[in-house]
Amino acid sequence: MSDDIKTPRGAQYRCAFTNAKTILSETDLKPDTAPATFMVTNGSETSTITVAGLNRQVLETLMEAPLVCASTVRLAANVHCLAGKGVMFDTIHNAVQLPGKHRRSAIYVLKSDVRRVEEGGE
């Protein structure tokens, strides 16, 4: 199912995921960058990871919705880093037509069950 989605700046794009969040700059991500711990579950396997900086921003934003990412933002390295820690994704390349300099895109969809571990427990 396709639907129009709006970015925080009000631009509209066609996207196959109606709940997707379009990322055109790092300011479109969740703001917290301090180290945080997460439980990652893939099937019956559960692990605990700690991430900080842009990796945390990407993960926490993905926990809310799939990300439509313009090529100029270059989040692929962060997604790759998270995948190396056991977080599973689906990636769909060039699925959304973005205007102007944003000609290439990727949609990242979180496949793992991820929960933040609060300080002093879960």
PyMOL commands that set and color helices and strands:
alter all, ss='L'
color gray80, all
select helices_A, chain A and resi 26-28+53-64+76-84
alter helices_A, ss='H'
color red, helices_A
select strands_A, chain A and resi 3-6+12-15+21-23+36-42+45-51+67-70+89-93+105-110+113-117
alter strands_A, ss='S'
color yellow, strands_A
deselect
rebuild
show_as cartoon
